[in-house]
Structure formats: C-alpha cells, structure tokens
Amino acid sequence: DTDFSQIQDLVVRPGESLAVEIKRWLNPESPQGMAKLVRGCLAIRNNGGGFFVLGFDDKTLEPEDSGRPDAVNETFHGDKIQSLISRFASEPFDIDVYYPERDEKPFVVIAIPSGVRTPVACKSDLIEQGNKLLSRDDVYCRTLRSNNTPSTSKASWKDWGAIMDVCFENREADIGRFVRRHITGLNQ
C-alpha cells in the first residue's frame, strides 16, 4: 500500500538511504542492467523493503537524460520487471512499478515490499562473457560499510545480524497477527 505522494517525493527530492537506491538509466534487457536491478531489489527486500529509483545520477542526485529510453513505461513495464526479479529471487515477492514525473519527464520507481521472513538469495547465475554478474546463493543487502554511505553489496558476516533482525521482526508481526485473530474469536 504505497502512497503516490511518497513515490512522487522520491523524484522531486531524491536521496539515497538504506531503503532507497538511486541509479542512472540502465537497460533492463542487458546482462549488466539486469544484474543491477536484481541486486538492488533483492538487497532492498532483505533490508525490509523500500524503493529502487531510476533516472538520476546517484552522486549528484540530479536527473539524468543519458540512456533514458524513448518509452520508459514500456521498457520498465511492471510485468517485465516482475518477471526479471522472480527469475532470480529464491523467494518470490511482488513489486510495483511507478512512473512519476519531474519536469514533464517520467522516471521509474520500483516499490519493494516489506515482509521478508527468510533472507532472499539469488537462485541462479547471470554470466556475461565468462564474468559472473550474479551468483547463485549470494545474498545482497543495503549496507553502510562503504564509507558510511548507503550501498548495495553481497552480504558479509557483518551484515547478517541486521538481515536476521528484519526477518525476525517480520515473523513476530506474523505471530502477533495470528494471536490477535485467535484471541478476538475467544471474546465472542
């Protein structure tokens, strides 16, 4: 349940955080573009959900026209992006794709939901010319390990505590809903 004003705010005032990743335009059909999208979406999912924003320079946070596709909503159609994520995610999860505008130009915001109960790993390799861009069994996360700035990376031992905390919090929420549902029935 994403509020569109929140989505619009991501392109009016972009900023990276552990819940928001910003990237320049990429080609979601190229191996390099696929790898960036999958890594980012899996990392955000493992961090408890958030947003993957396309069309901005991640250093200056200014809109980027270089590489902008002619038909943004076709190139980044929700079904195509969902299919790509599902192809590599060990545990399927729904995403939503939005096309908010800034200066009458569309951008892409992929909303990744919270609710992960076990870490989502990459379920297959993505290889380009002998180079592994994605590796089966890798777990990606959003971290501050790189110069204390939010970034996506393969999880290391330093990240597992935070990943497990997110998973346990979601399991506790599931248990709480279960108990409330059953206790409510007892009072009748």
Accessible surface in RSA format (square Angstrom, percent):
REM  Atomic radii and reference values for relative SASA: ProtOr
REM  Chains: A
REM  Algorithm: Lee & Richards
REM  Probe-radius: 1.40
REM  Slices: 20
REM RES _ NUM      All-atoms   Total-Side   Main-Chain    Non-polar    All polar
REM                ABS   REL    ABS   REL    ABS   REL    ABS   REL    ABS   REL
RES ASP A   1   202.83 142.1 121.04 120.5  81.79 193.4  47.99 112.9 154.84 154.4
RES THR A   2    45.37  32.3  15.84  16.1  29.53  70.4   3.97   5.3  41.40  62.6
RES ASP A   3    86.90  60.9  77.06  76.7   9.84  23.3  35.10  82.6  51.80  51.7
RES PHE A   4   104.73  52.4 100.06  62.0   4.67  12.2 100.23  60.8   4.50  12.9
RES SER A   5    73.39  62.0  60.77  81.1  12.62  29.1  51.17 109.0  22.21  31.1
RES GLN A   6    90.13  50.4  83.46  61.0   6.67  15.9  31.71  67.5  58.42  44.3
RES ILE A   7     0.03   0.0   0.03   0.0   0.00   0.0   0.03   0.0   0.00   0.0
RES GLN A   8    50.84  28.4  50.84  37.2   0.00   0.0  32.21  68.6  18.63  14.1
RES ASP A   9    55.57  38.9  52.44  52.2   3.13   7.4  15.76  37.1  39.81  39.7
RES LEU A  10    21.92  12.2  20.97  15.0   0.95   2.4  21.60  15.2   0.32   0.9
RES VAL A  11     0.00   0.0   0.00   0.0   0.00   0.0   0.00   0.0   0.00   0.0
RES VAL A  12    67.05  44.1  54.96  49.8  12.09  29.1  55.39  48.1  11.66  31.6
RES ARG A  13   164.88  69.2 145.60  74.2  19.29  45.9  72.99  99.7  91.90  55.7
RES PRO A  14    19.39  14.1   7.45   6.8  11.94  43.4   7.72   6.4  11.67  72.5
RES GLY A  15    30.88  38.1   0.00   N/A  30.88  38.1  22.62  62.1   8.26  18.5
RES GLU A  16    56.13  32.2  29.80  22.5  26.33  62.7   9.47  18.3  46.66  38.1
RES SER A  17    45.53  38.5  43.16  57.6   2.37   5.5  40.47  86.2   5.06   7.1
RES LEU A  18    59.98  33.4  57.44  41.1   2.53   6.4  57.44  40.3   2.53   6.8
RES ALA A  19    39.26  36.1  38.45  59.3   0.81   1.8  38.45  54.2   0.81   2.1
RES VAL A  20    15.19  10.0  15.19  13.7   0.00   0.0  15.19  13.2   0.00   0.0
RES GLU A  21     5.48   3.1   5.48   4.1   0.00   0.0   0.39   0.8   5.09   4.2
RES ILE A  22     0.39   0.2   0.31   0.2   0.08   0.2   0.31   0.2   0.08   0.2
RES LYS A  23    50.79  24.8  50.68  31.1   0.11   0.3  13.01  11.7  37.78  40.2
RES ARG A  24   112.85  47.4 109.20  55.7   3.65   8.7  45.15  61.7  67.70  41.0
RES TRP A  25    18.66   7.5   0.17   0.1  18.49  43.4   0.17   0.1  18.49  30.0
RES LEU A  26    22.59  12.6   8.67   6.2  13.92  35.0  19.52  13.7   3.07   8.3
RES ASN A  27    83.44  57.5  74.68  72.2   8.76  21.1  28.07  67.6  55.37  53.5
RES PRO A  28    10.07   7.3   4.88   4.4   5.18  18.8   4.88   4.0   5.18  32.2
RES GLU A  29   115.16  66.1  98.43  74.5  16.73  39.8  38.57  74.6  76.59  62.5
RES SER A  30    33.12  28.0  28.97  38.7   4.15   9.5  28.25  60.1   4.87   6.8
RES PRO A  31    43.81  31.9  43.81  39.9   0.00   0.0  43.81  36.2   0.00   0.0
RES GLN A  32    88.69  49.6  88.54  64.7   0.15   0.4  40.80  86.8  47.89  36.3
RES GLY A  33     2.66   3.3   0.00   N/A   2.66   3.3   1.97   5.4   0.69   1.5
RES MET A  34    32.67  16.9  32.67  21.6   0.00   0.0  31.76  27.0   0.91   1.2
RES ALA A  35     0.94   0.9   0.94   1.5   0.00   0.0   0.94   1.3   0.00   0.0
RES LYS A  36    84.89  41.4  82.25  50.5   2.64   6.3  28.74  25.9  56.14  59.8
RES LEU A  37     0.00   0.0   0.00   0.0   0.00   0.0   0.00   0.0   0.00   0.0
RES VAL A  38     0.00   0.0   0.00   0.0   0.00   0.0   0.00   0.0   0.00   0.0
RES ARG A  39    65.19  27.4  65.19  33.2   0.00   0.0  15.23  20.8  49.95  30.3
RES GLY A  40     0.61   0.7   0.00   N/A   0.61   0.7   0.31   0.9   0.30   0.7
RES CYS A  41     0.00   0.0   0.00   0.0   0.00   0.0   0.00   0.0   0.00   0.0
RES LEU A  42     0.00   0.0   0.00   0.0   0.00   0.0   0.00   0.0   0.00   0.0
RES ALA A  43     0.00   0.0   0.00   0.0   0.00   0.0   0.00   0.0   0.00   0.0
RES ILE A  44     0.00   0.0   0.00   0.0   0.00   0.0   0.00   0.0   0.00   0.0
RES ARG A  45    18.49   7.8  18.49   9.4   0.00   0.0   0.00   0.0  18.49  11.2
RES ASN A  46     0.57   0.4   0.00   0.0   0.57   1.4   0.26   0.6   0.31   0.3
RES ASN A  47    41.41  28.6  27.19  26.3  14.22  34.2   3.18   7.7  38.23  36.9
RES GLY A  48    24.13  29.8   0.00   N/A  24.13  29.8   9.49  26.0  14.64  32.8
RES GLY A  49     9.36  11.5   0.00   N/A   9.36  11.5   3.80  10.4   5.56  12.5
RES GLY A  50    10.14  12.5   0.00   N/A  10.14  12.5   7.01  19.2   3.13   7.0
RES PHE A  51    23.25  11.6  23.25  14.4   0.00   0.0  23.25  14.1   0.00   0.0
RES PHE A  52     0.00   0.0   0.00   0.0   0.00   0.0   0.00   0.0   0.00   0.0
RES VAL A  53     0.21   0.1   0.21   0.2   0.00   0.0   0.21   0.2   0.00   0.0
RES LEU A  54     0.00   0.0   0.00   0.0   0.00   0.0   0.00   0.0   0.00   0.0
RES GLY A  55     0.00   0.0   0.00   N/A   0.00   0.0   0.00   0.0   0.00   0.0
RES PHE A  56     0.00   0.0   0.00   0.0   0.00   0.0   0.00   0.0   0.00   0.0
RES ASP A  57    14.88  10.4  14.88  14.8   0.00   0.0   3.07   7.2  11.81  11.8
RES ASP A  58    42.81  30.0  30.36  30.2  12.45  29.4   1.73   4.1  41.08  41.0
RES LYS A  59   169.95  82.9 139.20  85.4  30.74  73.2 104.83  94.4  65.12  69.4
RES THR A  60    85.74  61.0  62.47  63.3  23.27  55.5  67.80  91.1  17.94  27.1
RES LEU A  61    53.91  30.0  50.77  36.3   3.14   7.9  50.77  35.7   3.14   8.5
RES GLU A  62    99.06  56.9  99.03  74.9   0.04   0.1  39.18  75.8  59.88  48.9
RES PRO A  63    48.45  35.3  27.67  25.2  20.77  75.5  27.87  23.0  20.58 127.9
RES GLU A  64    29.47  16.9  28.15  21.3   1.32   3.1   2.54   4.9  26.92  22.0
RES ASP A  65    80.71  56.5  66.55  66.2  14.16  33.5  34.82  82.0  45.89  45.8
RES SER A  66    82.42  69.7  64.12  85.6  18.30  42.2  36.68  78.1  45.74  64.1
RES GLY A  67    59.09  72.9   0.00   N/A  59.09  72.9  35.85  98.4  23.24  52.0
RES ARG A  68    50.71  21.3  29.75  15.2  20.96  49.9  29.72  40.6  20.99  12.7
RES PRO A  69    25.81  18.8  13.90  12.7  11.91  43.3  23.58  19.5   2.23  13.9
RES ASP A  70   159.98 112.1 117.49 116.9  42.48 100.5  41.76  98.3 118.22 117.9
RES ALA A  71    35.26  32.4  28.46  43.9   6.80  15.5  33.52  47.2   1.74   4.6
RES VAL A  72     5.63   3.7   2.62   2.4   3.01   7.3   2.62   2.3   3.01   8.2
RES ASN A  73    83.17  57.4  80.45  77.7   2.71   6.5  10.88  26.2  72.28  69.9
RES GLU A  74   112.46  64.6 110.85  83.9   1.61   3.8  36.53  70.7  75.92  62.0
RES THR A  75    34.76  24.7  30.64  31.1   4.11   9.8  19.30  25.9  15.46  23.4
RES PHE A  76     0.00   0.0   0.00   0.0   0.00   0.0   0.00   0.0   0.00   0.0
RES HIS A  77    83.68  45.7  83.68  58.2   0.00   0.0  49.89  51.4  33.79  39.3
RES GLY A  78    23.08  28.5   0.00   N/A  23.08  28.5  19.37  53.2   3.71   8.3
RES ASP A  79   105.24  73.7  99.23  98.8   6.00  14.2  30.00  70.6  75.24  75.0
RES LYS A  80   101.07  49.3  90.32  55.4  10.75  25.6  72.78  65.5  28.29  30.1
RES ILE A  81     1.32   0.8   1.32   1.0   0.00   0.0   1.32   1.0   0.00   0.0
RES GLN A  82    43.32  24.2  43.32  31.7   0.00   0.0  35.89  76.4   7.42   5.6
RES SER A  83    70.88  59.9  61.66  82.3   9.22  21.2  30.42  64.8  40.47  56.7
RES LEU A  84    13.03   7.3   9.61   6.9   3.42   8.6  12.81   9.0   0.22   0.6
RES ILE A  85     0.47   0.3   0.47   0.4   0.00   0.0   0.47   0.3   0.00   0.0
RES SER A  86    37.80  31.9  32.80  43.8   5.00  11.5  26.63  56.7  11.17  15.7
RES ARG A  87   121.68  51.1 108.82  55.5  12.86  30.6  52.96  72.4  68.72  41.6
RES PHE A  88     0.51   0.3   0.51   0.3   0.00   0.0   0.51   0.3   0.00   0.0
RES ALA A  89     1.54   1.4   0.16   0.2   1.38   3.1   0.16   0.2   1.38   3.7
RES SER A  90    56.82  48.0  26.96  36.0  29.87  68.8  24.19  51.5  32.64  45.7
RES GLU A  91    50.36  28.9  49.45  37.4   0.91   2.2  28.65  55.4  21.71  17.7
RES PRO A  92   105.70  77.0  90.26  82.3  15.44  56.1  90.79  75.0  14.91  92.7
RES PHE A  93    12.73   6.4   1.38   0.9  11.35  29.5  11.43   6.9   1.30   3.7
RES ASP A  94   113.10  79.2 106.98 106.5   6.12  14.5  28.58  67.3  84.52  84.3
RES ILE A  95    14.08   8.0   0.61   0.5  13.47  32.5   1.59   1.1  12.49  33.9
RES ASP A  96    78.82  55.2  75.23  74.9   3.59   8.5   9.20  21.6  69.63  69.4
RES VAL A  97    23.43  15.4   0.71   0.6  22.72  54.7   0.71   0.6  22.72  61.6
RES TYR A  98    50.68  23.7  48.41  27.5   2.27   5.9  36.64  27.5  14.04  17.3
RES TYR A  99    68.33  31.9  51.16  29.1  17.18  44.7  48.03  36.1  20.31  25.0
RES PRO A 100     1.56   1.1   0.00   0.0   1.56   5.7   1.56   1.3   0.00   0.0
RES GLU A 101    92.57  53.1  84.63  64.0   7.94  18.9  23.49  45.4  69.08  56.4
RES ARG A 102    56.33  23.7  49.73  25.4   6.60  15.7  14.47  19.8  41.86  25.4
RES ASP A 103   115.14  80.7  85.89  85.5  29.25  69.2  36.60  86.1  78.55  78.3
RES GLU A 104   160.96  92.4 135.62 102.6  25.34  60.3  49.90  96.5 111.06  90.7
RES LYS A 105    83.58  40.8  83.58  51.3   0.00   0.0  54.20  48.8  29.38  31.3
RES PRO A 106    43.58  31.8  43.58  39.7   0.00   0.0  43.58  36.0   0.00   0.0
RES PHE A 107     1.29   0.6   1.29   0.8   0.00   0.0   1.29   0.8   0.00   0.0
RES VAL A 108     0.00   0.0   0.00   0.0   0.00   0.0   0.00   0.0   0.00   0.0
RES VAL A 109     0.00   0.0   0.00   0.0   0.00   0.0   0.00   0.0   0.00   0.0
RES ILE A 110     0.00   0.0   0.00   0.0   0.00   0.0   0.00   0.0   0.00   0.0
RES ALA A 111     7.55   6.9   6.39   9.9   1.16   2.6   6.44   9.1   1.11   2.9
RES ILE A 112     5.92   3.4   0.00   0.0   5.92  14.3   0.29   0.2   5.62  15.3
RES PRO A 113    54.14  39.5  42.42  38.7  11.72  42.6  53.62  44.3   0.52   3.2
RES SER A 114    72.92  61.6  57.25  76.4  15.67  36.1  21.28  45.3  51.64  72.3
RES GLY A 115    30.12  37.1   0.00   N/A  30.12  37.1  22.26  61.1   7.87  17.6
RES VAL A 116     0.02   0.0   0.02   0.0   0.00   0.0   0.02   0.0   0.00   0.0
RES ARG A 117   112.64  47.3 109.44  55.8   3.20   7.6   6.95   9.5 105.69  64.1
RES THR A 118    59.29  42.2  59.05  59.9   0.24   0.6  49.64  66.7   9.65  14.6
RES PRO A 119    33.79  24.6  22.01  20.1  11.78  42.8  22.08  18.2  11.71  72.8
RES VAL A 120     0.10   0.1   0.10   0.1   0.00   0.0   0.10   0.1   0.00   0.0
RES ALA A 121    18.72  17.2  18.72  28.9   0.00   0.0  18.72  26.4   0.00   0.0
RES CYS A 122     0.71   0.5   0.00   0.0   0.71   1.7   0.00   0.0   0.71   0.8
RES LYS A 123   102.45  50.0  86.49  53.1  15.96  38.0  47.44  42.7  55.01  58.6
RES SER A 124    38.17  32.3  37.35  49.8   0.82   1.9  33.29  70.9   4.88   6.8
RES ASP A 125    56.33  39.5  36.04  35.9  20.30  48.0   9.44  22.2  46.89  46.8
RES LEU A 126    14.30   8.0  13.36   9.6   0.94   2.4  14.30  10.0   0.00   0.0
RES ILE A 127    95.75  54.5  69.13  51.5  26.62  64.2  69.13  49.8  26.62  72.2
RES GLU A 128    49.32  28.3  45.51  34.4   3.80   9.1  12.82  24.8  36.50  29.8
RES GLN A 129   173.45  97.0 129.55  94.7  43.89 104.5  53.82 114.6 119.63  90.7
RES GLY A 130    70.67  87.1   0.00   N/A  70.67  87.1  34.00  93.3  36.66  82.1
RES ASN A 131    96.48  66.5  93.12  90.0   3.36   8.1  16.98  40.9  79.51  76.8
RES LYS A 132   121.63  59.3  89.78  55.1  31.85  75.8  48.93  44.0  72.70  77.4
RES LEU A 133    29.68  16.5  19.75  14.1   9.93  25.0  22.63  15.9   7.04  19.0
RES LEU A 134     1.25   0.7   0.00   0.0   1.25   3.1   1.25   0.9   0.00   0.0
RES SER A 135    26.84  22.7  26.43  35.3   0.42   1.0  11.00  23.4  15.84  22.2
RES ARG A 136   152.41  64.0 140.40  71.6  12.01  28.6  26.91  36.8 125.50  76.1
RES ASP A 137   104.38  73.1  87.02  86.6  17.36  41.0  29.98  70.6  74.40  74.2
RES ASP A 138    21.95  15.4  20.11  20.0   1.85   4.4   1.85   4.3  20.11  20.1
RES VAL A 139    17.34  11.4  13.96  12.6   3.38   8.1  13.96  12.1   3.38   9.2
RES TYR A 140     9.27   4.3   9.23   5.3   0.04   0.1   5.34   4.0   3.93   4.8
RES CYS A 141     4.17   3.2   4.17   4.7   0.00   0.0   3.58   9.1   0.59   0.6
RES ARG A 142    11.89   5.0   1.07   0.5  10.82  25.8   0.00   0.0  11.89   7.2
RES THR A 143     9.46   6.7   5.20   5.3   4.26  10.2   5.86   7.9   3.60   5.4
RES LEU A 144    81.85  45.6  76.31  54.6   5.55  13.9  77.19  54.2   4.66  12.6
RES ARG A 145   102.49  43.0  67.19  34.2  35.30  84.0  40.68  55.6  61.81  37.5
RES SER A 146    58.29  49.3  49.58  66.2   8.71  20.1  27.99  59.6  30.30  42.4
RES ASN A 147   136.16  93.9 106.13 102.6  30.03  72.3  33.63  80.9 102.53  99.1
RES ASN A 148   127.27  87.8 108.18 104.5  19.10  46.0  23.75  57.2 103.53 100.1
RES THR A 149    73.93  52.6  73.78  74.8   0.15   0.4  60.17  80.8  13.76  20.8
RES PRO A 150    32.32  23.6  26.64  24.3   5.68  20.7  26.64  22.0   5.68  35.3
RES SER A 151    31.49  26.6  27.89  37.2   3.61   8.3  29.44  62.7   2.05   2.9
RES THR A 152    32.72  23.3   7.60   7.7  25.12  59.9   7.60  10.2  25.12  38.0
RES SER A 153    32.94  27.8  27.63  36.9   5.31  12.2  32.94  70.1   0.00   0.0
RES LYS A 154   121.01  59.0 111.42  68.4   9.59  22.8  62.46  56.2  58.55  62.4
RES ALA A 155    15.30  14.1   0.62   1.0  14.69  33.4   0.62   0.9  14.69  38.9
RES SER A 156    33.09  28.0  25.44  33.9   7.66  17.6  32.24  68.7   0.85   1.2
RES TRP A 157   201.11  80.7 183.12  88.6  17.99  42.2 161.40  86.1  39.71  64.4
RES LYS A 158   132.00  64.4 101.10  62.0  30.90  73.6  50.68  45.6  81.32  86.6
RES ASP A 159    11.66   8.2  10.01  10.0   1.65   3.9   3.54   8.3   8.13   8.1
RES TRP A 160    92.05  36.9  91.86  44.5   0.19   0.4  76.78  40.9  15.27  24.8
RES GLY A 161    46.44  57.3   0.00   N/A  46.44  57.3  41.27 113.3   5.17  11.6
RES ALA A 162    66.14  60.8  56.49  87.2   9.65  22.0  60.85  85.7   5.29  14.0
RES ILE A 163     5.38   3.1   4.43   3.3   0.95   2.3   5.38   3.9   0.00   0.0
RES MET A 164    67.37  34.9  67.37  44.6   0.00   0.0  61.60  52.4   5.77   7.6
RES ASP A 165    82.91  58.1  82.02  81.6   0.89   2.1  14.89  35.0  68.03  67.8
RES VAL A 166    28.12  18.5  27.59  25.0   0.53   1.3  27.77  24.1   0.36   1.0
RES CYS A 167     2.16   1.6   2.16   2.4   0.00   0.0   1.96   5.0   0.20   0.2
RES PHE A 168   111.90  56.0 111.66  69.2   0.24   0.6 111.66  67.7   0.24   0.7
RES GLU A 169   111.72  64.1 105.02  79.5   6.70  16.0  37.87  73.2  73.85  60.3
RES ASN A 170    26.62  18.4  25.62  24.8   1.00   2.4   2.70   6.5  23.92  23.1
RES ARG A 171   101.13  42.5 100.56  51.3   0.56   1.3  28.08  38.4  73.05  44.3
RES GLU A 172   118.19  67.9 110.63  83.7   7.56  18.0  40.79  78.9  77.40  63.2
RES ALA A 173    44.46  40.9  32.33  49.9  12.13  27.6  43.70  61.5   0.76   2.0
RES ASP A 174    44.07  30.9  37.82  37.6   6.24  14.8  25.30  59.5  18.77  18.7
RES ILE A 175   108.94  62.0 107.10  79.8   1.83   4.4 108.94  78.4   0.00   0.0
RES GLY A 176    20.98  25.9   0.00   N/A  20.98  25.9  20.41  56.0   0.57   1.3
RES ARG A 177   120.73  50.7 117.16  59.7   3.57   8.5  52.08  71.2  68.65  41.6
RES PHE A 178   108.68  54.4 107.98  66.9   0.70   1.8 108.16  65.6   0.52   1.5
RES VAL A 179    64.29  42.3  62.29  56.4   2.00   4.8  64.29  55.9   0.00   0.0
RES ARG A 180   145.06  60.9 142.21  72.5   2.85   6.8  74.54 101.9  70.52  42.7
RES ARG A 181   152.75  64.1 134.87  68.8  17.88  42.6  74.31 101.6  78.44  47.5
RES HIS A 182    95.79  52.4  87.89  61.1   7.90  20.2  64.20  66.2  31.59  36.8
RES ILE A 183    89.76  51.1  89.76  66.9   0.00   0.0  89.76  64.6   0.00   0.0
RES THR A 184    78.92  56.1  76.03  77.1   2.88   6.9  56.61  76.0  22.31  33.7
RES GLY A 185    45.59  56.2   0.00   N/A  45.59  56.2  28.37  77.9  17.22  38.6
RES LEU A 186   144.23  80.3 116.86  83.6  27.37  68.8 119.85  84.2  24.38  65.6
RES ASN A 187   126.57  87.3  90.61  87.6  35.96  86.6  31.17  75.0  95.40  92.2
RES GLN A 188   180.06 100.7 112.35  82.1  67.70 161.2  70.85 150.8 109.21  82.8
END  Absolute sums over single chains surface
CHAIN  1 A    10394.3       8549.7       1844.6       5368.7       5025.5
END  Absolute sums over all chains
TOTAL         10394.3       8549.7       1844.6       5368.7       5025.5
